[in-house]
Amino acid sequence: MSNEDKLRKQIKTVLDAIKQPEERVIDKHGSSEFGLDLIILKLDAFGKPRAHGVQIKTGNIKCSGKPTQKIKEIIGQLSIAFGKTVFIDGKDYKLDGFYVVTNGEFQGNTEDYIRSACIGIRNLHFIDKQSLDEFNRKYGSAKAKFEQT
C-alpha cells in the first residue's frame, strides 16, 4: 500500500468517526475518480447536502517560479473534478468546494499558484501537516494517527 493510500484511509477513518448519520464520506480513489480521492457529503445550515472533493498528496508541495509535476497534477485533477457531476445515493451533485491535503507543507507560492490556475473553482482549501495534526488531535484515535512520510 502506498503512502498516499495509507494517508487517504487514515483521513477517511477520522471523517467517518465524526460524521453525522445522514452524512457520507466516499472513497473515490481509483480509475474512475475524476481527480477525487474522497468526497465528503455534509449538510449545510439549512439541512441541504453539499459535496466537497478531497485530493490527497504526500510530502512537501513546492512552487517557487516554475510549477513542479506534482503541482501540475493537482491543477489538472482539480479542473477535472470540478467539471464532473458526482452521483451519490441516487442524486447528482456538483462539488461545492475542494480540499487539497498533504501530510507535508505547501512551500513557496504553491497555494497562490494553484488558486490562480484554478480561477472559478470556489471554496478551495489547503490542509497541510500542521492542520492534519491538529485535526487528528481533536478528532482522531490512536489507530488513525497521521504519519510523516
Buried (B, 14 or more C-beta within 10 A) or exposed (E): EEBBEBBBBBBBBBBEEEBEEEBBBBBBBEEEBBBBBBBBBBEEEEEEBBBBBBBBBBBBBBBEEEBBEBBEBBBEBBBEBBEBEBEEEEEEBEBBBBBBBBBBBBEBBBBEBBBEBBEEBEEBEBBBBEBBBEBBEEEBEEEBEBEEE
